[in-house]
Amino acid sequence: MNGNLNGNLSDDLSGDLSGNRRRAGQVVRVLLVCAGLAALGYGLAGLVTHPRPVNLPNSTRWLAGGVLVHDLVLVPATVLVGLVLARFVPAPYRAVAQGALIVSASVALMCLPLWLGYGGTPGNPTTNPLPYRRNLALVLGAVWAAAAAIMILRAVRRRRRHRRHRRHRLPGDPARGRRISGGEGKLDDEPAAAVDVVDGHAAAVCLDDAAHDRQPET
């Protein structure tokens, strides 16, 4: 009876959390779309109403080139990086690596003309007065140092929890895990892999083969 109540309560909580996350994701997407449309409208209005003469052919080539670079270079590169991360980076550290890559790419693209040396005037160093490449390297180094620190912290927490689990388990006692049955979010009390939750990521860290191989006594 208590097991059924606990299981139903866990299912209800999981459903509520999933619904809240889904609604939050929808709100974030709507806000991003609205911000993108506002920026696009501002740019088009400036292109049409700018008091200085606008080179429309040059602007058209620039916009078309940006679309082609995005669709033919950035999107395939992003998909490739995502596949590599999913294949080689464990789940507890994957989000950290993704965040560091997103921040690094955004910073590098935003200051691309500066660290490539565009826009400068020969003989006038005041137009680009700072060492932009060095500054970019410092920023990226700080980003990846923070990402490495977070990964190390998660690894230490995961190892401590794993040791604590082993210390509290009795010899020969079958691991009784809260396993998700059939991938449908239902929990049961069958012997299963011991699950270590690290910052919201569940990772199977220990599997008691004896629990599965043990036959009922007659």
C-alpha positions in Angstrom: 0.0 0.0 0.0 2.7 2.4 1.0 4.7 1.4 -2.0 1.8 2.2 -4.3 1.2 5.5 -2.7 4.9 6.4 -3.0 5.0 5.4 -6.6 1.9 7.4 -7.4 3.3 10.4 -5.6 6.6 10.1 -7.5 4.7 9.8 -10.8 2.6 12.9 -10.0 5.7 14.9 -9.0 7.6 13.8 -12.2 4.6 14.8 -14.3 4.3 18.2 -12.7 8.0 18.9 -13.1 7.9 17.8 -16.8 4.9 20.0 -17.4 6.5 23.0 -15.7 9.7 22.5 -17.7 7.7 22.2 -21.0 5.8 25.4 -20.3 9.0 27.3 -19.3 10.7 26.2 -22.5 7.7 27.4 -24.5 7.8 30.8 -22.8 11.6 31.1 -23.5 11.1 30.2 -27.1 8.3 32.8 -27.5 10.5 35.5 -25.9 13.4 34.7 -28.1 11.3 34.8 -31.3 9.8 38.2 -30.2 13.3 39.5 -29.5 14.6 38.3 -32.9 11.7 39.8 -34.8 12.1 43.1 -33.0 15.8 43.2 -33.9 15.0 42.3 -37.5 12.4 45.0 -37.7 14.9 47.6 -36.2 17.5 46.6 -38.8 15.1 46.9 -41.7 13.8 50.2 -40.5 17.3 51.5 -40.2 18.2 50.2 -43.7 15.3 52.1 -45.2 15.2 55.3 -43.2 19.0 55.9 -42.7 19.8 59.4 -43.7 23.1 58.4 -45.3 23.0 56.7 -48.7 22.8 53.0 -48.4 24.5 50.6 -50.9 21.6 48.2 -51.4 23.5 45.7 -53.6 26.3 45.5 -51.1 23.8 45.1 -48.2 22.0 42.4 -50.2 25.2 40.5 -50.8 26.1 40.8 -47.1 22.7 39.5 -46.0 22.7 36.6 -48.5 26.2 35.7 -47.6 25.3 35.6 -43.9 22.4 33.3 -44.6 24.6 31.0 -46.7 27.3 30.9 -44.1 24.7 30.1 -41.4 23.0 27.3 -43.3 26.1 25.8 -44.9 28.7 26.2 -42.2 27.4 27.1 -38.8 24.5 24.7 -38.7 26.5 21.6 -39.9 29.3 22.5 -37.5 26.9 22.8 -34.6 25.3 19.4 -35.4 28.7 17.8 -35.7 29.8 19.2 -32.4 26.6 18.1 -30.7 27.1 14.5 -32.0 30.7 14.5 -30.7 29.6 15.7 -27.3 26.8 13.2 -27.1 29.1 10.4 -28.1 32.2 11.1 -26.0 31.2 13.4 -23.1 29.3 11.8 -20.1 25.9 13.2 -19.2 26.9 15.0 -16.0 29.5 17.1 -17.8 27.8 17.5 -21.2 25.7 20.5 -20.4 28.8 22.3 -19.0 30.7 21.7 -22.2 27.8 22.8 -24.3 27.5 26.0 -22.3 31.2 26.8 -22.6 31.1 26.2 -26.4 28.1 28.4 -26.8 29.7 31.3 -24.8 33.0 30.8 -26.6 31.5 30.8 -30.1 29.3 33.8 -29.3 32.1 35.9 -28.0 34.4 35.0 -30.9 31.7 35.8 -33.5 30.7 39.1 -31.8 34.3 40.5 -31.9 35.3 38.8 -35.2 36.1 42.1 -37.1 38.3 43.2 -34.2 40.5 40.2 -33.7 40.8 39.7 -37.4 42.0 43.3 -37.7 39.2 44.7 -39.9 38.3 48.3 -39.8 41.7 49.6 -38.9 43.5 52.5 -40.6 47.1 52.1 -41.7 49.3 54.5 -39.8 46.6 55.3 -37.2 46.7 52.7 -34.4 44.1 54.5 -32.4 41.3 53.0 -34.6 42.0 49.6 -33.1 44.0 50.5 -30.0 43.7 47.2 -27.9 45.3 43.8 -28.3 42.0 42.1 -29.2 43.4 38.7 -29.9 45.1 38.5 -26.6 41.9 39.7 -24.8 39.9 37.1 -26.7 42.3 34.4 -25.6 42.0 35.6 -22.0 38.2 35.6 -22.1 38.0 32.1 -23.6 40.6 30.9 -21.1 38.4 32.2 -18.2 35.3 30.5 -19.7 37.0 27.1 -20.0 38.6 27.4 -16.6 35.2 28.0 -15.1 33.8 25.0 -17.1 36.7 22.8 -15.9 36.1 23.8 -12.3 32.4 22.9 -12.5 33.2 19.6 -14.1 35.8 18.8 -11.4 33.3 19.7 -8.7 30.7 17.4 -10.2 33.2 14.6 -10.5 34.2 15.0 -6.9 30.5 15.0 -5.8 29.8 11.9 -7.9 32.7 10.0 -6.4 31.8 10.9 -2.9 28.2 9.7 -3.4 29.4 6.5 -5.0 31.7 5.8 -2.0 28.9 6.6 0.4 26.6 4.2 -1.4 29.2 1.4 -1.3 29.9 2.1 2.4 26.3 1.8 3.4 25.5 -1.3 1.4 25.7 -4.6 3.3 27.7 -7.4 1.7 25.5 -9.7 -0.3 22.5 -7.4 -0.1 20.9 -7.0 -3.5 20.8 -3.5 -4.8 17.2 -2.3 -4.8 17.0 0.7 -7.0 14.2 2.9 -8.1 14.3 1.9 -11.7 12.2 3.4 -14.5 10.2 0.7 -16.0 9.8 0.7 -19.8 10.9 4.3 -20.2 7.4 5.5 -19.3 8.3 7.2 -16.0 6.9 4.4 -13.8 9.0 3.5 -10.8 9.4 0.0 -9.2 11.3 -1.7 -6.5 13.0 -4.5 -8.5 16.7 -5.0 -8.2 18.4 -2.6 -10.5 21.4 -0.5 -11.1 22.3 1.8 -8.2 21.5 5.3 -9.5 23.7 8.2 -8.6 22.1 11.6 -9.2 24.6 14.3 -9.9 23.1 17.8 -10.3 20.0 16.5 -12.0 21.7 13.9 -14.1 21.1 10.2 -13.3 24.0 7.9 -14.0 24.1 4.2 -13.3 27.3 3.7 -11.3 27.0 0.2 -9.8 25.2 -2.9 -11.0 24.8 -5.8 -8.7 25.0 -8.8 -11.0 24.3 -11.1 -8.1 20.9 -9.5 -7.6 19.9 -10.5 -11.1 21.5 -13.9 -11.1 20.1 -14.9 -7.7 17.4 -17.5 -8.0 14.6 -17.8 -5.4 15.2 -20.5 -2.9 12.9 -23.6 -3.0 
